[in-house]
Amino acid sequence: MPDSLESLSADAVLDATGLNCPEPVMMLHQKVRDLHAGGVLKVIATDPSTQRDIPKFCVFLGHELLEQRSAEGVYLYWIRKKLD
């Protein structure tokens, strides 16, 4: 994955480190709700189930999963909120 992604700007960051299912997705739902349409949210998580849950969340609600990556037990996601 390109290194430039580390500098991908995000309008907000959700740090769900140390939280387990279903907490990261519940927090994500609220954080996305507070974000402006088209805004980008970076999510940091340590729960492996987010690899399944966050993409499904995006598909179900119509948000765009821009990128997903993981390293050493940390999972990163960049999500663009759908336009209203």
Backbone atoms as SQL, in Angstrom:
CREATE TABLE atoms (id INTEGER PRIMARY KEY, chain TEXT, resi INTEGER, resn TEXT, atom TEXT, x REAL, y REAL, z REAL);
INSERT INTO atoms VALUES
  (1, 'A', 1, 'MET', 'N', 0.847, -1.187, 0.000),
  (2, 'A', 1, 'MET', 'CA', 0.000, 0.000, 0.000),
  (3, 'A', 1, 'MET', 'C', 0.889, 1.246, 0.000),
  (4, 'A', 2, 'PRO', 'N', 0.463, 2.279, -0.673),
  (5, 'A', 2, 'PRO', 'CA', 1.317, 3.460, -0.787),
  (6, 'A', 2, 'PRO', 'C', 1.521, 4.167, 0.544),
  (7, 'A', 3, 'ASP', 'N', 2.757, 4.666, 0.748),
  (8, 'A', 3, 'ASP', 'CA', 3.070, 5.399, 1.965),
  (9, 'A', 3, 'ASP', 'C', 2.289, 6.703, 2.046),
  (10, 'A', 4, 'SER', 'N', 1.888, 7.243, 0.898),
  (11, 'A', 4, 'SER', 'CA', 1.156, 8.509, 0.880),
  (12, 'A', 4, 'SER', 'C', -0.157, 8.408, 1.642),
  (13, 'A', 5, 'LEU', 'N', -0.628, 7.180, 1.840),
  (14, 'A', 5, 'LEU', 'CA', -1.888, 6.996, 2.550),
  (15, 'A', 5, 'LEU', 'C', -1.763, 7.425, 4.007),
  (16, 'A', 6, 'GLU', 'N', -0.588, 7.315, 4.578),
  (17, 'A', 6, 'GLU', 'CA', -0.398, 7.745, 5.958),
  (18, 'A', 6, 'GLU', 'C', -0.725, 9.225, 6.106),
  (19, 'A', 7, 'SER', 'N', -0.510, 9.989, 5.042),
  (20, 'A', 7, 'SER', 'CA', -0.775, 11.421, 5.107),
  (21, 'A', 7, 'SER', 'C', -2.151, 11.772, 4.537),
  (22, 'A', 8, 'LEU', 'N', -2.935, 10.760, 4.188),
  (23, 'A', 8, 'LEU', 'CA', -4.293, 11.011, 3.701),
  (24, 'A', 8, 'LEU', 'C', -5.027, 11.815, 4.759),
  (25, 'A', 9, 'SER', 'N', -5.501, 12.963, 4.378),
  (26, 'A', 9, 'SER', 'CA', -6.120, 13.828, 5.388),
  (27, 'A', 9, 'SER', 'C', -7.467, 13.258, 5.817),
  (28, 'A', 10, 'ALA', 'N', -7.743, 13.411, 7.083),
  (29, 'A', 10, 'ALA', 'CA', -9.012, 12.976, 7.653),
  (30, 'A', 10, 'ALA', 'C', -9.617, 14.163, 8.388),
  (31, 'A', 11, 'ASP', 'N', -10.924, 14.280, 8.296),
  (32, 'A', 11, 'ASP', 'CA', -11.620, 15.359, 8.990),
  (33, 'A', 11, 'ASP', 'C', -11.806, 15.045, 10.471),
  (34, 'A', 12, 'ALA', 'N', -11.753, 13.753, 10.794),
  (35, 'A', 12, 'ALA', 'CA', -11.912, 13.322, 12.182),
  (36, 'A', 12, 'ALA', 'C', -11.223, 11.975, 12.353),
  (37, 'A', 13, 'VAL', 'N', -10.878, 11.658, 13.593),
  (38, 'A', 13, 'VAL', 'CA', -10.234, 10.381, 13.919),
  (39, 'A', 13, 'VAL', 'C', -11.014, 9.719, 15.038),
  (40, 'A', 14, 'LEU', 'N', -11.260, 8.434, 14.877),
  (41, 'A', 14, 'LEU', 'CA', -11.893, 7.637, 15.924),
  (42, 'A', 14, 'LEU', 'C', -10.863, 6.631, 16.405),
  (43, 'A', 15, 'ASP', 'N', -10.451, 6.747, 17.648),
  (44, 'A', 15, 'ASP', 'CA', -9.504, 5.810, 18.238),
  (45, 'A', 15, 'ASP', 'C', -10.282, 4.791, 19.060),
  (46, 'A', 16, 'ALA', 'N', -10.446, 3.604, 18.498),
  (47, 'A', 16, 'ALA', 'CA', -11.170, 2.530, 19.171),
  (48, 'A', 16, 'ALA', 'C', -10.199, 1.473, 19.691),
  (49, 'A', 17, 'THR', 'N', -8.955, 1.877, 19.926),
  (50, 'A', 17, 'THR', 'CA', -7.924, 0.976, 20.426),
  (51, 'A', 17, 'THR', 'C', -8.348, 0.372, 21.763),
  (52, 'A', 18, 'GLY', 'N', -8.221, -0.946, 21.863),
  (53, 'A', 18, 'GLY', 'CA', -8.534, -1.632, 23.110),
  (54, 'A', 18, 'GLY', 'C', -9.998, -1.994, 23.280),
  (55, 'A', 19, 'LEU', 'N', -10.845, -1.565, 22.369),
  (56, 'A', 19, 'LEU', 'CA', -12.270, -1.866, 22.470),
  (57, 'A', 19, 'LEU', 'C', -12.612, -3.096, 21.641),
  (58, 'A', 20, 'ASN', 'N', -13.575, -3.875, 22.121),
  (59, 'A', 20, 'ASN', 'CA', -13.992, -5.089, 21.428),
  (60, 'A', 20, 'ASN', 'C', -15.417, -4.963, 20.920),
  (61, 'A', 21, 'CYS', 'N', -15.722, -5.797, 19.934),
  (62, 'A', 21, 'CYS', 'CA', -17.047, -5.840, 19.320),
  (63, 'A', 21, 'CYS', 'C', -18.108, -5.923, 20.423),
  (64, 'A', 22, 'PRO', 'N', -19.151, -5.123, 20.339),
  (65, 'A', 22, 'PRO', 'CA', -19.575, -4.258, 19.236),
  (66, 'A', 22, 'PRO', 'C', -19.176, -2.783, 19.397),
  (67, 'A', 23, 'GLU', 'N', -18.375, -2.462, 20.408),
  (68, 'A', 23, 'GLU', 'CA', -18.082, -1.057, 20.713),
  (69, 'A', 23, 'GLU', 'C', -17.476, -0.253, 19.555),
  (70, 'A', 24, 'PRO', 'N', -16.481, -0.769, 18.817),
  (71, 'A', 24, 'PRO', 'CA', -15.920, 0.054, 17.736),
  (72, 'A', 24, 'PRO', 'C', -16.964, 0.486, 16.699),
  (73, 'A', 25, 'VAL', 'N', -17.846, -0.426, 16.313),
  (74, 'A', 25, 'VAL', 'CA', -18.859, -0.090, 15.303),
  (75, 'A', 25, 'VAL', 'C', -19.916, 0.842, 15.888),
  (76, 'A', 26, 'MET', 'N', -20.250, 0.677, 17.140),
  (77, 'A', 26, 'MET', 'CA', -21.206, 1.591, 17.776),
  (78, 'A', 26, 'MET', 'C', -20.635, 3.003, 17.826),
  (79, 'A', 27, 'MET', 'N', -19.355, 3.116, 18.179),
  (80, 'A', 27, 'MET', 'CA', -18.701, 4.429, 18.210),
  (81, 'A', 27, 'MET', 'C', -18.569, 4.995, 16.797),
  (82, 'A', 28, 'LEU', 'N', -18.275, 4.136, 15.841),
  (83, 'A', 28, 'LEU', 'CA', -18.163, 4.551, 14.444),
  (84, 'A', 28, 'LEU', 'C', -19.482, 5.134, 13.951),
  (85, 'A', 29, 'HIS', 'N', -20.567, 4.484, 14.289),
  (86, 'A', 29, 'HIS', 'CA', -21.892, 4.956, 13.871),
  (87, 'A', 29, 'HIS', 'C', -22.131, 6.381, 14.364),
  (88, 'A', 30, 'GLN', 'N', -21.811, 6.658, 15.616),
  (89, 'A', 30, 'GLN', 'CA', -22.014, 7.996, 16.169),
  (90, 'A', 30, 'GLN', 'C', -21.054, 8.999, 15.546),
  (91, 'A', 31, 'LYS', 'N', -19.805, 8.618, 15.373),
  (92, 'A', 31, 'LYS', 'CA', -18.800, 9.537, 14.819),
  (93, 'A', 31, 'LYS', 'C', -19.145, 9.911, 13.376),
  (94, 'A', 32, 'VAL', 'N', -19.587, 8.950, 12.585),
  (95, 'A', 32, 'VAL', 'CA', -19.982, 9.219, 11.198),
  (96, 'A', 32, 'VAL', 'C', -21.199, 10.134, 11.171),
  (97, 'A', 33, 'ARG', 'N', -22.110, 9.934, 12.077),
  (98, 'A', 33, 'ARG', 'CA', -23.312, 10.765, 12.146),
  (99, 'A', 33, 'ARG', 'C', -22.944, 12.234, 12.366),
  (100, 'A', 34, 'ASP', 'N', -21.902, 12.483, 13.147),
  (101, 'A', 34, 'ASP', 'CA', -21.468, 13.852, 13.457),
  (102, 'A', 34, 'ASP', 'C', -20.611, 14.477, 12.352),
  (103, 'A', 35, 'LEU', 'N', -20.163, 13.670, 11.398),
  (104, 'A', 35, 'LEU', 'CA', -19.285, 14.139, 10.328),
  (105, 'A', 35, 'LEU', 'C', -20.113, 14.747, 9.196),
  (106, 'A', 36, 'HIS', 'N', -19.571, 15.774, 8.540),
  (107, 'A', 36, 'HIS', 'CA', -20.280, 16.377, 7.406),
  (108, 'A', 36, 'HIS', 'C', -20.251, 15.431, 6.211),
  (109, 'A', 37, 'ALA', 'N', -21.249, 15.546, 5.335),
  (110, 'A', 37, 'ALA', 'CA', -21.334, 14.706, 4.142),
  (111, 'A', 37, 'ALA', 'C', -20.069, 14.861, 3.316),
  (112, 'A', 38, 'GLY', 'N', -19.484, 13.743, 2.894),
  (113, 'A', 38, 'GLY', 'CA', -18.247, 13.762, 2.123),
  (114, 'A', 38, 'GLY', 'C', -16.995, 13.825, 2.974),
  (115, 'A', 39, 'GLY', 'N', -17.161, 13.962, 4.278),
  (116, 'A', 39, 'GLY', 'CA', -16.011, 14.024, 5.185),
  (117, 'A', 39, 'GLY', 'C', -15.333, 12.670, 5.303),
  (118, 'A', 40, 'VAL', 'N', -14.055, 12.698, 5.666),
  (119, 'A', 40, 'VAL', 'CA', -13.270, 11.477, 5.804),
  (120, 'A', 40, 'VAL', 'C', -12.959, 11.231, 7.278),
  (121, 'A', 41, 'LEU', 'N', -13.212, 10.004, 7.702),
  (122, 'A', 41, 'LEU', 'CA', -12.956, 9.579, 9.070),
  (123, 'A', 41, 'LEU', 'C', -11.875, 8.511, 9.053),
  (124, 'A', 42, 'LYS', 'N', -10.863, 8.679, 9.890),
  (125, 'A', 42, 'LYS', 'CA', -9.834, 7.649, 10.077),
  (126, 'A', 42, 'LYS', 'C', -10.173, 6.900, 11.350),
  (127, 'A', 43, 'VAL', 'N', -10.229, 5.580, 11.260),
  (128, 'A', 43, 'VAL', 'CA', -10.526, 4.737, 12.411),
  (129, 'A', 43, 'VAL', 'C', -9.288, 3.919, 12.749),
  (130, 'A', 44, 'ILE', 'N', -8.948, 3.896, 14.036),
  (131, 'A', 44, 'ILE', 'CA', -7.842, 3.094, 14.544),
  (132, 'A', 44, 'ILE', 'C', -8.446, 2.068, 15.497),
  (133, 'A', 45, 'ALA', 'N', -8.203, 0.794, 15.237),
  (134, 'A', 45, 'ALA', 'CA', -8.804, -0.256, 16.062),
  (135, 'A', 45, 'ALA', 'C', -7.791, -1.369, 16.310),
  (136, 'A', 46, 'THR', 'N', -8.051, -2.162, 17.343),
  (137, 'A', 46, 'THR', 'CA', -7.217, -3.324, 17.644),
  (138, 'A', 46, 'THR', 'C', -8.026, -4.617, 17.636),
  (139, 'A', 47, 'ASP', 'N', -9.324, -4.529, 17.483),
  (140, 'A', 47, 'ASP', 'CA', -10.182, -5.713, 17.456),
  (141, 'A', 47, 'ASP', 'C', -10.185, -6.298, 16.039),
  (142, 'A', 48, 'PRO', 'N', -9.715, -7.538, 15.867),
  (143, 'A', 48, 'PRO', 'CA', -9.677, -8.140, 14.528),
  (144, 'A', 48, 'PRO', 'C', -11.049, -8.218, 13.850),
  (145, 'A', 49, 'SER', 'N', -12.118, -8.283, 14.618),
  (146, 'A', 49, 'SER', 'CA', -13.450, -8.380, 14.007),
  (147, 'A', 49, 'SER', 'C', -13.823, -7.118, 13.233),
  (148, 'A', 50, 'THR', 'N', -13.098, -6.013, 13.460),
  (149, 'A', 50, 'THR', 'CA', -13.385, -4.800, 12.687),
  (150, 'A', 50, 'THR', 'C', -13.070, -5.003, 11.206),
  (151, 'A', 51, 'GLN', 'N', -12.202, -5.959, 10.882),
  (152, 'A', 51, 'GLN', 'CA', -11.890, -6.254, 9.479),
  (153, 'A', 51, 'GLN', 'C', -13.118, -6.731, 8.721),
  (154, 'A', 52, 'ARG', 'N', -14.038, -7.338, 9.421),
  (155, 'A', 52, 'ARG', 'CA', -15.292, -7.795, 8.839),
  (156, 'A', 52, 'ARG', 'C', -16.385, -6.751, 9.056),
  (157, 'A', 53, 'ASP', 'N', -16.460, -6.217, 10.279),
  (158, 'A', 53, 'ASP', 'CA', -17.587, -5.355, 10.650),
  (159, 'A', 53, 'ASP', 'C', -17.574, -3.987, 9.982),
  (160, 'A', 54, 'ILE', 'N', -16.413, -3.357, 9.869),
  (161, 'A', 54, 'ILE', 'CA', -16.371, -1.998, 9.318),
  (162, 'A', 54, 'ILE', 'C', -16.686, -1.990, 7.820),
  (163, 'A', 55, 'PRO', 'N', -16.126, -2.901, 7.006),
  (164, 'A', 55, 'PRO', 'CA', -16.554, -2.918, 5.601),
  (165, 'A', 55, 'PRO', 'C', -18.052, -3.178, 5.436),
  (166, 'A', 56, 'LYS', 'N', -18.604, -4.080, 6.243),
  (167, 'A', 56, 'LYS', 'CA', -20.051, -4.347, 6.173),
  (168, 'A', 56, 'LYS', 'C', -20.850, -3.121, 6.581),
  (169, 'A', 57, 'PHE', 'N', -20.399, -2.407, 7.590),
  (170, 'A', 57, 'PHE', 'CA', -21.031, -1.163, 8.034),
  (171, 'A', 57, 'PHE', 'C', -21.092, -0.177, 6.869),
  (172, 'A', 58, 'CYS', 'N', -19.967, -0.023, 6.162),
  (173, 'A', 58, 'CYS', 'CA', -19.901, 0.929, 5.044),
  (174, 'A', 58, 'CYS', 'C', -20.855, 0.535, 3.918),
  (175, 'A', 59, 'VAL', 'N', -20.869, -0.728, 3.563),
  (176, 'A', 59, 'VAL', 'CA', -21.755, -1.199, 2.494),
  (177, 'A', 59, 'VAL', 'C', -23.211, -0.994, 2.894),
  (178, 'A', 60, 'PHE', 'N', -23.556, -1.374, 4.110),
  (179, 'A', 60, 'PHE', 'CA', -24.934, -1.304, 4.572),
  (180, 'A', 60, 'PHE', 'C', -25.455, 0.137, 4.598),
  (181, 'A', 61, 'LEU', 'N', -24.609, 1.089, 5.015),
  (182, 'A', 61, 'LEU', 'CA', -25.055, 2.478, 5.148),
  (183, 'A', 61, 'LEU', 'C', -24.662, 3.370, 3.970),
  (184, 'A', 62, 'GLY', 'N', -23.923, 2.817, 2.997),
  (185, 'A', 62, 'GLY', 'CA', -23.603, 3.565, 1.796),
  (186, 'A', 62, 'GLY', 'C', -22.392, 4.472, 1.886),
  (187, 'A', 63, 'HIS', 'N', -21.545, 4.269, 2.891),
  (188, 'A', 63, 'HIS', 'CA', -20.324, 5.054, 3.011),
  (189, 'A', 63, 'HIS', 'C', -19.226, 4.376, 2.182),
  (190, 'A', 64, 'GLU', 'N', -18.188, 5.126, 1.820),
  (191, 'A', 64, 'GLU', 'CA', -17.112, 4.586, 0.998),
  (192, 'A', 64, 'GLU', 'C', -15.903, 4.251, 1.857),
  (193, 'A', 65, 'LEU', 'N', -15.502, 2.993, 1.836),
  (194, 'A', 65, 'LEU', 'CA', -14.283, 2.576, 2.517),
  (195, 'A', 65, 'LEU', 'C', -13.131, 2.880, 1.566),
  (196, 'A', 66, 'LEU', 'N', -12.409, 3.954, 1.834),
  (197, 'A', 66, 'LEU', 'CA', -11.338, 4.405, 0.948),
  (198, 'A', 66, 'LEU', 'C', -10.120, 3.494, 1.027),
  (199, 'A', 67, 'GLU', 'N', -9.801, 3.066, 2.236),
  (200, 'A', 67, 'GLU', 'CA', -8.624, 2.220, 2.428),
  (201, 'A', 67, 'GLU', 'C', -8.748, 1.468, 3.739),
  (202, 'A', 68, 'GLN', 'N', -8.141, 0.294, 3.755),
  (203, 'A', 68, 'GLN', 'CA', -8.123, -0.551, 4.949),
  (204, 'A', 68, 'GLN', 'C', -6.743, -1.176, 4.997),
  (205, 'A', 69, 'ARG', 'N', -6.088, -1.105, 6.135),
  (206, 'A', 69, 'ARG', 'CA', -4.769, -1.731, 6.270),
  (207, 'A', 69, 'ARG', 'C', -4.567, -2.183, 7.706),
  (208, 'A', 70, 'SER', 'N', -3.640, -3.101, 7.868),
  (209, 'A', 70, 'SER', 'CA', -3.342, -3.585, 9.214),
  (210, 'A', 70, 'SER', 'C', -1.862, -3.895, 9.325),
  (211, 'A', 71, 'ALA', 'N', -1.363, -3.745, 10.538),
  (212, 'A', 71, 'ALA', 'CA', 0.023, -4.088, 10.846),
  (213, 'A', 71, 'ALA', 'C', 0.156, -4.265, 12.346),
  (214, 'A', 72, 'GLU', 'N', 0.740, -5.383, 12.740),
  (215, 'A', 72, 'GLU', 'CA', 1.061, -5.645, 14.144),
  (216, 'A', 72, 'GLU', 'C', -0.146, -5.468, 15.074),
  (217, 'A', 73, 'GLY', 'N', -1.288, -5.990, 14.662),
  (218, 'A', 73, 'GLY', 'CA', -2.461, -5.957, 15.520),
  (219, 'A', 73, 'GLY', 'C', -3.206, -4.642, 15.568),
  (220, 'A', 74, 'VAL', 'N', -2.845, -3.703, 14.693),
  (221, 'A', 74, 'VAL', 'CA', -3.562, -2.427, 14.607),
  (222, 'A', 74, 'VAL', 'C', -4.219, -2.362, 13.235),
  (223, 'A', 75, 'TYR', 'N', -5.481, -1.987, 13.223),
  (224, 'A', 75, 'TYR', 'CA', -6.266, -1.929, 11.993),
  (225, 'A', 75, 'TYR', 'C', -6.652, -0.480, 11.733),
  (226, 'A', 76, 'LEU', 'N', -6.370, -0.020, 10.520),
  (227, 'A', 76, 'LEU', 'CA', -6.663, 1.361, 10.135),
  (228, 'A', 76, 'LEU', 'C', -7.651, 1.373, 8.987),
  (229, 'A', 77, 'TYR', 'N', -8.583, 2.313, 9.055),
  (230, 'A', 77, 'TYR', 'CA', -9.619, 2.464, 8.029),
  (231, 'A', 77, 'TYR', 'C', -9.797, 3.939, 7.730),
  (232, 'A', 78, 'TRP', 'N', -9.991, 4.244, 6.459),
  (233, 'A', 78, 'TRP', 'CA', -10.360, 5.600, 6.049),
  (234, 'A', 78, 'TRP', 'C', -11.716, 5.487, 5.375),
  (235, 'A', 79, 'ILE', 'N', -12.693, 6.197, 5.921),
  (236, 'A', 79, 'ILE', 'CA', -14.079, 6.091, 5.458),
  (237, 'A', 79, 'ILE', 'C', -14.574, 7.464, 5.033),
  (238, 'A', 80, 'ARG', 'N', -15.152, 7.527, 3.841),
  (239, 'A', 80, 'ARG', 'CA', -15.769, 8.788, 3.386),
  (240, 'A', 80, 'ARG', 'C', -17.280, 8.669, 3.587),
  (241, 'A', 81, 'LYS', 'N', -17.826, 9.622, 4.330),
  (242, 'A', 81, 'LYS', 'CA', -19.266, 9.623, 4.585),
  (243, 'A', 81, 'LYS', 'C', -20.010, 9.907, 3.288),
  (244, 'A', 82, 'LYS', 'N', -21.088, 9.177, 3.100),
  (245, 'A', 82, 'LYS', 'CA', -21.863, 9.358, 1.866),
  (246, 'A', 82, 'LYS', 'C', -22.421, 10.776, 1.785),
  (247, 'A', 83, 'LEU', 'N', -22.612, 11.212, 0.553),
  (248, 'A', 83, 'LEU', 'CA', -23.239, 12.501, 0.335),
  (249, 'A', 83, 'LEU', 'C', -24.729, 12.342, 0.547),
  (250, 'A', 84, 'ASP', 'N', -25.330, 13.296, 1.217),
  (251, 'A', 84, 'ASP', 'CA', -26.769, 13.185, 1.533),
  (252, 'A', 84, 'ASP', 'C', -27.662, 13.288, 0.343);
